[in-house]
């Protein structure tokens, strides 16, 4: 019943404001917040529109922008269009020519998030002559001129005076500074600031930590020196003095690790800790990144219990809850990291659905799965969970996955298995770690086996396999040479960000002689040549990098030098071994090996996986049979590899033709008067119809080294020898030469 009364009372308040000509923007905003919490119908539509109209009539531009921001945060994006927001901004601008110019520079009417447009609109409006600002590269600055016609703002930066910046650049790189900001105080009263630096360095550090984005001690030094607050030569004395006081009063937490950020602490120097003044500043902060940093700082400063904020008073809790809801609602789909960190904070405070729909967002991550965006004119399908995991800081990945697992373990684990092949390396590691912990290793193995069998494995999965070599054997994954081929495929792609870092890690493997020996050592000569040629042709390496890898490989396998010098592969092979065969027969053996490696062994691995899924391996006949076949296939593979190591393809053109042997045709005259012609080729050559015989047959060995006109003793069909006349020894005829190609 109370909810009904609250809704009715809130609706009555809204109606009262509608009839009140002098109702302020803040009154409207408080009423809209109450209406949203009470569930008043139309609060984000007709009532928000009424507020916008009323504030516009008062001519309150700042209030109008605040109402516009409220609408941008709370109005579902699916219910409005860019033109809607353009019209809403026009009502704020009214007939003001400058504001109408600024609204276009802010991005209204374009496919840009409404919150971002309003934020830019407010910034441009506030950047009047004399306003103080901060640029991420040039530091502190003061606005010297606003040229609305040319859409340019002139800013005097400390390191870059009279800088003309297009408004389109200003909205992306400038932030406004309040008059109580440390940098503004230094500008307005440099002598007073220098006195503070000398007499009370701790107060300078406190103000810097309180008003600047999170930073390490090193970054603090860079900012204060760059802003001419502290001289570089005096920094050590300044920092030593400040640190001594701060450690004593405990107002600022100075971390042990240089990479960790400074932060305000609870207690000590009351006005600088998490007291009423700190929360008042938090309540006014509308920058998502800054708000989130402060909320994380608040939680970190108050322990790691189940309810980190339970000790706060009601007003502080209300402000913290409001800012958490602001982060969750305000973060767009391209700000996944902010949104997801806000969701975890909302869960810690157990915010109600009316305050923050964090449970809906979790369900969206786990159930909805995909959404569509337009990138460079193309429709792109993305996955909520994948994008979120990619943008979260590495330190938050494990806690966030555990948080999701606590909400819906079965659904999360299923989703992780679905997206493993889409994850960047760090999220992939965390996801696999969690899945292994909950007994899902076999399911992970299936994902890797399927990707490997289809030769579509991404570089992140390849790097994980390389860093976990025991899994290659345990999971029956293909041999290293297959993985190396897929690695080259990935190295030839163009990546950026985290994917580029992973690509660089893969590239390093090709610089390790031990790894190269493992990969190339399992190949036949022809496969080594092909692999080496591919490296030479690949776009993955350029100039000296390619030469360095070539040198490493040639040191391991000197016979591959011929690939670079241009020497015939066949001639090089012939000179390295006396065992030869025709290119035709060598190719047939290669095809047998390829079928084993790429078809039969992967198929057997799948059979093993299926058999393993039947349970108890000790009494699993299917598993035992599949493992026995695995041993047979691997033995055949090793046998073929061994044979192909010893035998080289050859056209026999370099061998003598005046004595019987490989690469010759011989005619034998038998005692009964008939004659037979045989074509002696190499180790694996044989064709009864064409009278092609292997050099390893008894007949070929019997005539080897003899010349025409000599008597030879050759084997006969009844296992006895017969004396024949070697009538002729000649070069191979054209049809046999063609056959053996």
Order of alpha helices (4+ residues) and beta strands (2+ residues): alpha-alpha-alpha-alpha-alpha-alpha-alpha-beta-beta-beta-beta-alpha-beta-alpha-alpha-alpha-alpha-alpha-beta-beta-alpha-alpha-alpha-alpha-alpha-beta-beta-alpha-alpha-alpha-alpha-alpha-alpha-alpha-alpha-alpha-alpha-alpha-alpha-alpha-beta-alpha-alpha-alpha-beta-beta-beta-beta-alpha-beta-beta-alpha
